[in-house]
Amino acid sequence: MELHAPFIKQAAIEVGFDACGIAAATPLTEEEWGYNEWLSNGYQAGMAFMEQHRDMRSDPTLLVPGAKSVIVLLVGYKPSQTMQGPARIAQYAYGEDYHERIKRMLFQLITAIRDRYPDFEAKPCVDTVPISDKQWARRAGLGWIGRNTLLVNPTLGSYCNIGELVTPYPTDQYDTPIANRCGDCHACVDACPNHALSESRANSSAMPSHSMVTTEGSNHALSESRANLSAMPSQSIVTTEGSNHALSESRANLSAMPSQNMVTTEGSNKVLTHSHISTFPHSQINELTNSQINELKNSPIPLLDANRCASYHTIENCADSLPPDIHLSKFAFGCDICQLACPYNQSAAVRYQLTDEHKKELEELRDADPTAFKHATKHTALNRIRHSQWIRNQNSCR
């Protein structure tokens, strides 16, 4: 069975995704993403789980045996307004937890695809599965990796969350990466108060500048995965309840994936972007050529040192106190400093309407007691931290 790529993309838009691209499931190379270099530098800080499943992160066939395609989806989250004052929250956490929302949408997409391909099977991935989300989005032509280490989409900027469907079925068309458009801009690097951003390799002083886009003001991610994956289930593909890395009983029953737990989304984000399609069949897609590898070797890879990142410390660091030399810049959960500096984000499409009422509720969390904090942050990304961390972070903001 060969999937028709335009049908998949249209179905994704109708479900509510802002963009869809499809990449062939050939392994990533170290030249593409510099993961081993990042780990060898100790840039994962206390996230020991990032050292696990290293091969699986680069090779989807180890995640889904026989994988042929990685269908990559983007959901933008730039808000209509932002919090001000102390104890700010990163913008991706203003609304519903993106893990829950995107997982729900991925199941809806699976259902939509099965209307045409009843035997379709795929593993949905939303950040907590060992797959390099940003790199597969880049492979699928949905953007490039900016100097802030995040995927930058021409329409959404880096204000986008990423999900994937990894499937053993090929498609009739695949997308190819687009040119990096950062040019000589170092705004994000210069804006980081903790000097957490750098580039690999001795020749990294000049990010490729071809196809630079001039704008007038034009993945929160610290890592490709933030779940503790020390006990990765051995079963494969998909389930409709629990976290998105809770997998099904066996691959033998995949043709009858449960659909009764599908939940509709709150609304539909209509067409913003389709990835540019390169029309060649899966059979012609192989490993990178030597010339492509040499080009990658001569290109810098942006690196983020989590030891110096405010987002890491406010979310992943569970210590009683934070390093005194880490500047939080008024952020008590996550950090948007490098994203706020990006010209593409300044003109990015607004994808989330933050009402005055909800903005007030977020700002009132500054004074919330443990019970109120737990209640208010349920089903949001803020649920990732304890109230004691929230108070610690606020104290460090002052």
C-alpha positions as CSV (number, residue, x, y, z in Angstrom):
1,M,0.0,0.0,0.0
2,E,1.4,3.4,-1.0
3,L,-0.1,6.5,0.6
4,H,-1.0,9.6,-1.5
5,A,0.9,12.4,0.1
6,P,-1.4,15.3,-0.9
7,F,-4.3,13.4,0.7
8,I,-2.3,13.0,4.0
9,K,-1.5,16.7,4.1
10,Q,-5.0,17.8,3.4
11,A,-6.3,15.5,6.1
12,A,-3.8,16.9,8.5
13,I,-4.9,20.5,7.8
14,E,-8.6,19.5,8.2
15,V,-7.8,17.9,11.6
16,G,-6.3,21.3,12.7
17,F,-2.6,21.0,12.2
18,D,-0.9,24.1,10.8
19,A,1.6,22.3,8.6
20,C,2.5,18.8,7.4
21,G,5.6,17.4,5.7
22,I,6.6,13.8,5.0
23,A,10.2,12.4,5.2
24,A,11.5,9.1,4.2
25,A,12.5,7.1,7.3
26,T,16.2,6.8,6.5
27,P,18.5,7.2,9.6
28,L,19.7,10.6,10.6
29,T,23.5,11.1,10.4
30,E,25.8,12.7,13.0
31,E,26.7,15.3,10.4
32,E,23.0,16.4,10.4
33,W,22.3,16.8,14.1
34,G,25.5,16.5,16.1
35,Y,23.8,14.6,18.9
36,N,26.9,12.7,20.0
37,E,28.9,15.9,20.1
38,W,26.1,17.5,22.2
39,L,26.2,14.6,24.7
40,S,30.0,14.4,24.8
41,N,30.1,18.0,25.7
42,G,27.8,17.3,28.7
43,Y,25.2,19.7,27.4
44,Q,22.4,17.4,28.5
45,A,23.1,18.6,32.1
46,G,21.0,16.4,34.5
47,M,18.8,14.9,31.8
48,A,20.4,11.5,31.9
49,F,17.5,10.0,29.9
50,M,18.8,11.9,26.9
51,E,21.7,9.4,26.8
52,Q,19.4,6.5,26.4
53,H,18.0,5.1,23.2
54,R,20.6,7.0,21.2
55,D,20.2,4.8,18.1
56,M,16.5,4.9,18.2
57,R,16.4,8.7,18.2
58,S,18.1,8.7,14.8
59,D,16.6,5.6,13.2
60,P,12.8,5.3,13.1
61,T,13.0,1.7,12.0
62,L,14.2,0.9,15.6
63,L,11.1,2.6,16.9
64,V,8.7,1.1,14.3
65,P,10.1,-2.0,12.6
66,G,9.9,-1.6,8.9
67,A,9.2,2.1,9.1
68,K,9.1,3.8,5.6
69,S,7.7,7.3,6.3
70,V,7.7,9.9,9.1
71,I,4.7,12.2,8.8
72,V,5.6,15.4,10.6
73,L,3.0,17.8,11.9
74,L,3.3,21.3,13.3
75,V,0.9,23.2,15.6
76,G,1.7,26.9,16.2
77,Y,1.2,28.5,19.6
78,K,2.2,32.2,19.3
79,P,-0.3,34.0,21.6
80,S,-2.3,37.1,20.8
81,Q,-0.7,38.8,23.9
82,T,1.9,37.9,26.5
83,M,2.3,38.0,30.3
84,Q,4.1,40.9,31.8
85,G,5.8,41.6,35.1
86,P,7.6,39.0,37.3
87,A,7.1,35.2,37.3
88,R,6.4,34.9,33.6
89,I,5.5,31.6,31.9
90,A,6.9,30.5,28.6
91,Q,4.3,31.1,25.9
92,Y,4.0,27.4,24.9
93,A,2.5,26.8,28.3
94,Y,-0.3,29.4,28.2
95,G,-2.9,26.9,27.0
96,E,-3.6,23.2,27.1
97,D,-0.7,20.8,27.5
98,Y,0.6,20.4,24.0
99,H,1.3,16.7,24.6
100,E,-2.4,16.0,25.3
101,R,-3.7,18.3,22.5
102,I,-1.4,17.0,19.7
103,K,-1.8,13.3,20.8
104,R,-5.5,13.8,20.4
105,M,-5.1,15.4,17.0
106,L,-2.7,12.6,15.9
107,F,-5.4,10.0,16.7
108,Q,-7.9,12.0,14.7
109,L,-5.5,12.1,11.8
110,I,-5.1,8.3,12.0
111,T,-8.9,7.9,11.9
112,A,-9.1,10.3,8.9
113,I,-6.4,8.4,7.0
114,R,-8.2,5.1,7.7
115,D,-11.2,6.4,5.9
116,R,-9.2,6.0,2.7
117,Y,-6.7,3.4,3.9
118,P,-8.4,1.0,6.3
119,D,-5.3,-0.9,7.1
120,F,-3.2,2.2,7.9
121,E,-1.0,1.9,11.0
122,A,1.3,4.3,12.7
123,K,3.0,5.2,15.9
124,P,2.0,8.7,17.2
125,C,4.9,10.6,18.8
126,V,4.6,13.8,20.8
127,D,8.0,14.7,22.5
128,T,8.0,11.8,25.0
129,V,9.0,9.2,22.4
130,P,12.8,8.8,21.6
131,I,12.7,10.5,18.2
132,S,14.4,13.7,17.2
133,D,11.3,15.8,16.5
134,K,13.1,18.9,15.2
135,Q,15.4,17.0,12.9
136,W,12.5,15.1,11.3
137,A,10.6,18.3,10.9
138,R,13.7,19.7,9.1
139,R,14.0,16.6,7.0
140,A,10.3,16.9,6.1
141,G,10.8,20.5,4.7
142,L,8.9,22.2,7.5
143,G,11.8,24.6,8.4
144,W,15.4,24.8,9.4
145,I,17.2,24.6,12.7
146,G,18.0,28.1,13.9
147,R,20.8,29.2,16.1
148,N,18.5,28.9,19.1
149,T,18.5,25.1,18.3
150,L,14.7,25.2,17.5
151,L,12.9,24.5,14.3
152,V,12.1,27.7,12.5
153,N,9.1,27.5,10.2
154,P,8.8,30.4,7.7
155,T,5.2,31.1,8.8
156,L,5.1,30.0,12.4
157,G,8.6,30.9,13.4
158,S,9.9,28.7,16.2
159,Y,6.6,29.1,18.0
160,C,5.4,25.6,17.0
161,N,5.1,22.2,18.6
162,I,5.9,19.1,16.7
163,G,4.2,15.7,16.4
164,E,4.9,12.7,14.2
165,L,3.3,9.6,12.8
166,V,5.9,6.9,12.1
167,T,4.4,4.4,9.7
168,P,5.6,1.3,7.8
169,Y,3.9,2.5,4.7
170,P,5.6,4.5,1.9
171,T,4.1,7.6,0.3
172,D,4.1,8.5,-3.4
173,Q,5.8,11.8,-2.7
174,Y,8.4,13.0,-0.2
175,D,9.5,16.4,1.0
176,T,13.1,17.7,1.0
177,P,14.8,20.1,3.5
178,I,14.6,23.8,2.8
179,A,17.5,26.2,3.0
180,N,18.5,27.7,6.3
181,R,17.4,31.3,6.3
182,C,19.1,32.7,9.4
183,G,21.9,34.2,7.3
184,D,24.3,36.2,9.5
185,C,21.7,36.9,12.2
186,H,22.8,36.1,15.8
187,A,20.0,37.8,17.6
188,C,19.0,34.8,19.6
189,V,22.6,34.0,20.6
190,D,23.2,37.6,21.7
191,A,20.0,37.8,23.6
192,C,20.6,34.7,25.8
193,P,21.6,36.2,29.3
194,N,23.3,32.9,30.2
195,H,25.3,32.3,27.0
196,A,23.7,28.9,26.5
197,L,23.9,28.9,22.7
198,S,26.8,28.0,20.6
199,E,27.7,26.3,17.3
200,S,29.8,23.2,16.7
201,R,33.0,22.8,14.7
202,A,35.8,25.2,14.1
203,N,34.2,26.7,10.9
204,S,30.9,27.5,12.6
205,S,31.2,31.2,12.5
206,A,29.1,31.5,9.4
207,M,25.7,29.8,9.2
208,P,24.7,29.3,5.6
209,S,23.2,32.5,4.3
210,H,21.7,31.4,1.0
211,S,18.0,32.1,0.5
212,M,18.0,34.6,3.4
213,V,14.5,36.1,3.9
214,T,14.3,39.7,4.9
215,T,11.4,40.5,7.3
216,E,10.5,43.6,9.2
217,G,10.3,41.9,12.5
218,S,10.5,38.5,10.7
219,N,10.5,23.9,20.0
220,H,10.6,25.7,24.2
221,A,12.4,22.6,23.5
222,L,15.6,21.9,25.4
223,S,15.7,18.4,23.9
224,E,14.1,16.1,21.4
225,S,12.4,14.2,24.2
226,R,11.7,15.1,27.8
227,A,10.2,11.9,29.2
228,N,12.1,9.5,31.4
229,L,12.5,6.6,29.0
230,S,14.5,4.3,31.2
231,A,11.7,1.7,30.9
232,M,10.7,2.0,27.3
233,P,7.9,-0.5,26.6
234,S,8.9,-3.2,24.1
235,Q,5.5,-3.4,22.4
236,S,5.0,-1.3,19.3
237,I,2.8,1.3,17.6
238,V,-0.2,2.8,19.4
239,T,-2.8,3.0,22.1
240,T,-5.7,5.4,22.7
241,E,-5.2,6.0,26.4
242,G,-2.5,7.0,28.7
243,S,0.7,8.9,27.6
244,N,1.6,8.7,24.0
245,H,4.5,6.3,24.7
246,A,2.2,3.7,26.1
247,L,2.0,1.3,23.3
248,S,-0.3,-1.4,22.0
249,E,-0.4,-5.0,23.0
250,S,1.2,-6.3,19.8
251,R,1.8,-5.4,16.2
252,A,-0.4,-8.3,15.1
253,N,-3.5,-6.4,16.0
254,L,-2.6,-3.0,14.5
255,S,-5.1,-3.2,11.7
256,A,-7.8,-2.8,14.3
257,M,-6.5,0.2,16.2
258,P,-9.2,1.4,18.7
259,S,-10.8,4.6,17.6
260,Q,-13.5,4.9,20.2
261,N,-11.5,7.3,22.4
262,M,-11.1,9.9,19.8
263,V,-11.7,13.4,21.1
264,T,-12.5,16.4,18.9
265,T,-10.3,19.4,19.1
266,E,-11.6,22.8,20.3
267,G,-11.4,24.3,16.8
268,S,-9.6,23.9,13.5
269,N,-6.4,25.8,12.6
270,K,-7.0,26.3,8.9
271,V,-4.3,26.1,6.2
272,L,-1.1,28.0,6.9
273,T,1.6,26.0,5.3
274,H,2.1,22.9,3.2
275,S,5.6,21.7,2.8
276,H,7.1,21.8,-0.7
277,I,6.9,18.4,-2.2
278,S,9.7,16.7,-4.2
279,T,8.0,14.2,-6.4
280,F,10.0,11.1,-6.4
281,P,9.1,7.6,-5.1
282,H,10.3,6.1,-1.9
283,S,12.3,3.5,-3.7
284,Q,14.7,6.3,-4.9
285,I,15.4,7.6,-1.5
286,N,18.6,6.2,0.0
287,E,21.2,7.2,2.5
288,L,22.8,10.7,2.1
289,T,25.3,11.0,-0.7
290,N,28.9,11.7,-0.1
291,S,28.5,15.3,-1.4
292,Q,25.6,15.9,0.9
293,I,27.6,14.6,3.9
294,N,30.5,16.8,3.0
295,E,28.2,19.8,2.8
296,L,26.8,19.0,6.2
297,K,30.3,18.6,7.6
298,N,31.1,22.1,6.5
299,S,27.9,23.5,8.1
300,P,27.7,24.5,11.7
301,I,25.3,22.8,14.1
302,P,23.6,24.9,16.7
303,L,24.1,23.6,20.2
304,L,22.3,24.4,23.5
305,D,24.1,23.9,26.8
306,A,21.3,23.0,29.2
307,N,23.7,23.7,32.1
308,R,23.4,27.4,31.1
309,C,19.7,27.4,30.0
310,A,17.0,29.1,32.2
311,S,14.4,26.8,30.7
312,Y,16.2,23.7,31.8
313,H,16.7,25.0,35.3
314,T,13.1,26.2,35.8
315,I,11.7,22.9,34.6
316,E,14.1,20.0,34.8
317,N,16.3,21.0,37.7
318,C,14.6,19.7,40.9
319,A,17.3,21.0,43.3
320,D,16.2,23.2,46.3
321,S,18.0,26.2,44.8
322,L,19.2,27.2,41.4
323,P,22.8,28.2,40.4
324,P,23.2,31.9,41.4
325,D,24.8,32.8,38.1
326,I,21.7,31.7,36.1
327,H,19.6,34.7,35.1
328,L,15.9,33.9,34.7
329,S,15.0,37.2,33.2
330,K,11.6,37.2,35.0
331,F,10.7,33.7,33.7
332,A,9.5,31.3,36.4
333,F,8.7,28.5,34.0
334,G,10.6,28.0,30.8
335,C,12.2,30.9,28.9
336,D,11.3,32.8,25.7
337,I,14.3,35.2,25.5
338,C,16.0,33.6,22.5
339,Q,12.6,33.2,20.7
340,L,11.5,36.8,21.4
341,A,14.7,38.0,19.7
342,C,14.1,36.0,16.5
343,P,12.9,38.2,13.6
344,Y,10.8,35.3,12.2
345,N,8.9,35.1,15.5
346,Q,8.2,38.8,15.5
347,S,6.1,38.4,12.4
348,A,4.9,34.9,13.0
349,A,1.2,34.0,12.7
350,V,-0.8,34.3,15.9
351,R,-2.2,30.8,16.7
352,Y,-3.5,31.1,20.2
353,Q,-6.0,33.7,21.5
354,L,-5.0,34.5,25.1
355,T,-8.0,36.3,26.6
356,D,-7.6,39.0,29.3
357,E,-9.4,36.7,31.7
358,H,-7.0,33.8,31.2
359,K,-4.0,36.1,31.2
360,K,-5.1,37.3,34.7
361,E,-5.5,33.7,35.8
362,L,-1.9,32.9,34.7
363,E,-0.6,36.0,36.5
364,E,-2.5,35.1,39.7
365,L,-0.6,31.8,39.9
366,R,2.2,33.9,41.4
367,D,0.3,33.8,44.7
368,A,-1.2,30.3,44.4
369,D,-0.9,27.9,47.3
370,P,0.0,24.2,46.6
371,T,-3.6,23.1,46.2
372,A,-4.6,26.0,43.9
373,F,-1.5,25.6,41.9
374,K,-2.1,21.9,41.3
375,H,-5.7,22.6,40.3
376,A,-4.9,25.5,38.0
377,T,-2.1,23.7,36.2
378,K,-3.8,20.4,35.6
379,H,-3.8,19.6,31.8
380,T,-1.2,22.3,31.2
381,A,2.6,22.1,30.7
382,L,3.0,23.7,34.1
383,N,1.9,20.4,35.6
384,R,5.5,19.2,34.9
385,I,6.9,21.1,38.0
386,R,6.0,20.9,41.6
387,H,4.7,23.9,43.6
388,S,8.0,24.0,45.5
389,Q,9.8,24.4,42.2
390,W,7.4,27.2,41.2
391,I,8.1,29.1,44.5
392,R,11.9,28.5,44.1
393,N,11.8,29.8,40.5
394,Q,9.9,32.9,41.6
395,N,12.4,33.6,44.3
396,S,15.2,33.3,41.8
397,C,13.4,35.8,39.5
398,R,13.7,38.5,42.0
